[in-house]
Amino acid sequence: MKYRVLVEQDEDGMFVAEVPSLPGCVSQGTTRAEALKNIREAIAGYLESLRAHGDPIPPAISEEIVEV
């Protein structure tokens, strides 16, 4: 599954990664690469938790539907 990840550097120089379609799914790292590695782990844990609780899994990027 593919999810859009936003990465920004904060005022302390840390790289913060966030997944907009997974509310609260945020991680960080001292480098951009570390932040991306950490957010992959966070996404996996987030999805695992949703499955364990029987909650719906948000669609991946390739499954987004746009209505006009």
Backbone as CSV, one residue per row, in Angstrom:
resi,resn,N_x,N_y,N_z,CA_x,CA_y,CA_z,C_x,C_y,C_z
1,MET,0.837,-1.172,0.000,0.000,0.000,0.000,0.888,1.243,0.000
2,LYS,0.402,2.268,-0.653,1.146,3.522,-0.719,0.343,4.630,-0.053
3,TYR,1.018,5.395,0.806,0.407,6.532,1.466,1.284,7.754,1.259
4,ARG,0.664,8.893,1.089,1.390,10.150,0.933,1.984,10.533,2.286
5,VAL,3.276,10.886,2.275,3.988,11.271,3.490,4.542,12.678,3.289
6,LEU,4.278,13.546,4.257,4.826,14.903,4.242,6.008,14.941,5.199
7,VAL,7.132,15.460,4.722,8.336,15.555,5.562,8.756,17.014,5.624
8,GLU,8.905,17.519,6.842,9.353,18.892,7.052,10.423,18.910,8.132
9,GLN,11.335,19.856,8.014,12.361,20.012,9.041,11.857,21.033,10.057
10,ASP,11.912,20.673,11.342,11.420,21.591,12.373,12.515,22.575,12.793
11,GLU,12.173,23.457,13.726,13.101,24.511,14.153,14.340,23.978,14.855
12,ASP,14.289,22.735,15.341,15.444,22.116,15.999,16.300,21.301,15.040
13,GLY,15.895,21.259,13.760,16.653,20.515,12.764,16.203,19.074,12.577
14,MET,15.222,18.638,13.361,14.700,17.269,13.210,13.777,17.212,11.986
15,PHE,13.739,16.067,11.339,12.843,15.860,10.222,11.590,15.149,10.746
16,VAL,10.444,15.746,10.515,9.170,15.229,10.998,8.376,14.718,9.804
17,ALA,7.933,13.469,9.882,7.159,12.840,8.811,5.741,12.601,9.304
18,GLU,4.769,12.914,8.452,3.354,12.806,8.813,2.583,12.202,7.649
19,VAL,1.581,11.384,7.975,0.739,10.753,6.961,-0.664,11.359,7.079
20,PRO,-1.018,12.291,6.191,-2.307,12.977,6.304,-3.527,12.061,6.332
21,SER,-3.494,10.966,5.604,-4.668,10.085,5.554,-4.753,9.137,6.756
22,LEU,-3.734,9.158,7.620,-3.736,8.357,8.847,-3.563,9.315,10.030
23,PRO,-4.652,9.895,10.524,-4.564,10.910,11.578,-3.745,10.450,12.785
24,GLY,-2.784,11.288,13.161,-1.945,10.972,14.309,-0.735,10.119,13.987
25,CYS,-0.601,9.697,12.751,0.549,8.876,12.350,1.700,9.815,11.994
26,VAL,2.591,10.010,12.975,3.698,10.952,12.855,4.956,10.284,13.400
27,SER,6.089,10.578,12.778,7.365,10.098,13.285,8.417,11.138,12.961
28,GLN,9.643,10.892,13.386,10.713,11.854,13.130,12.049,11.142,13.050
29,GLY,13.063,11.893,12.654,14.417,11.369,12.590,15.402,12.508,12.477
30,THR,16.667,12.214,12.728,17.691,13.256,12.636,18.043,13.570,11.190
31,THR,17.720,12.633,10.281,17.899,12.856,8.845,16.579,12.547,8.140
32,ARG,16.464,13.014,6.915,15.261,12.728,6.121,15.102,11.221,5.936
33,ALA,16.204,10.532,5.642,16.159,9.079,5.435,15.700,8.359,6.702
34,GLU,16.181,8.802,7.856,15.775,8.181,9.119,14.290,8.436,9.392
35,ALA,13.825,9.650,9.105,12.407,9.963,9.298,11.534,9.081,8.403
36,LEU,11.954,8.855,7.169,11.188,7.999,6.253,11.192,6.546,6.721
37,LYS,12.335,6.078,7.218,12.397,4.712,7.755,11.454,4.580,8.947
38,ASN,11.486,5.567,9.823,10.650,5.523,11.021,9.163,5.630,10.691
39,ILE,8.804,6.435,9.686,7.383,6.568,9.359,6.864,5.285,8.713
40,ARG,7.717,4.563,8.003,7.290,3.265,7.449,6.893,2.320,8.592
41,GLU,7.703,2.309,9.647,7.398,1.479,10.817,6.116,1.961,11.500
42,ALA,5.955,3.282,11.586,4.758,3.849,12.217,3.505,3.499,11.413
43,ILE,3.592,3.557,10.093,2.453,3.202,9.237,2.081,1.745,9.456
44,ALA,3.077,0.871,9.473,2.819,-0.559,9.677,2.121,-0.786,11.017
45,GLY,2.595,-0.141,12.072,1.969,-0.283,13.380,0.566,0.289,13.422
46,TYR,0.356,1.404,12.760,-0.956,2.052,12.700,-1.962,1.120,12.017
47,LEU,-1.573,0.580,10.857,-2.469,-0.314,10.116,-2.734,-1.597,10.897
48,GLU,-1.723,-2.108,11.581,-1.883,-3.309,12.405,-2.903,-3.054,13.518
49,SER,-2.829,-1.882,14.130,-3.765,-1.521,15.188,-5.192,-1.401,14.652
50,LEU,-5.339,-0.786,13.484,-6.674,-0.678,12.877,-7.272,-2.069,12.640
51,ARG,-6.452,-2.963,12.079,-6.924,-4.339,11.807,-7.310,-5.042,13.104
52,ALA,-6.481,-4.897,14.138,-6.733,-5.569,15.411,-8.031,-5.101,16.060
53,HIS,-8.398,-3.863,15.814,-9.617,-3.310,16.399,-10.812,-3.378,15.448
54,GLY,-10.605,-3.947,14.259,-11.687,-4.072,13.290,-12.107,-2.756,12.659
55,ASP,-11.207,-1.766,12.712,-11.501,-0.468,12.112,-11.167,-0.488,10.621
56,PRO,-11.834,0.355,9.825,-11.562,0.381,8.384,-10.163,0.928,8.083
57,ILE,-9.558,0.390,7.039,-8.245,0.828,6.593,-8.456,1.926,5.545
58,PRO,-7.884,3.120,5.746,-8.015,4.177,4.733,-7.418,3.703,3.400
59,PRO,-8.010,4.129,2.297,-7.499,3.682,0.992,-6.095,4.212,0.728
60,ALA,-5.311,3.424,0.015,-3.971,3.834,-0.399,-4.120,4.870,-1.514
61,ILE,-3.035,5.529,-1.855,-3.055,6.559,-2.883,-3.661,6.041,-4.180
62,SER,-3.271,4.852,-4.603,-3.732,4.324,-5.874,-5.222,4.015,-5.866
63,GLU,-5.856,4.044,-4.684,-7.268,3.725,-4.581,-8.143,4.947,-4.323
64,GLU,-7.546,6.139,-4.348,-8.322,7.335,-4.080,-9.363,7.564,-5.165
65,ILE,-10.536,8.000,-4.735,-11.626,8.272,-5.660,-11.912,9.758,-5.638
66,VAL,-12.038,10.348,-6.812,-12.336,11.767,-6.920,-13.691,11.921,-7.579
67,GLU,-14.598,12.610,-6.883,-15.920,12.863,-7.439,-15.961,14.297,-7.909
68,VAL,-16.646,14.510,-9.039,-16.773,15.858,-9.599,-18.229,16.252,-9.627
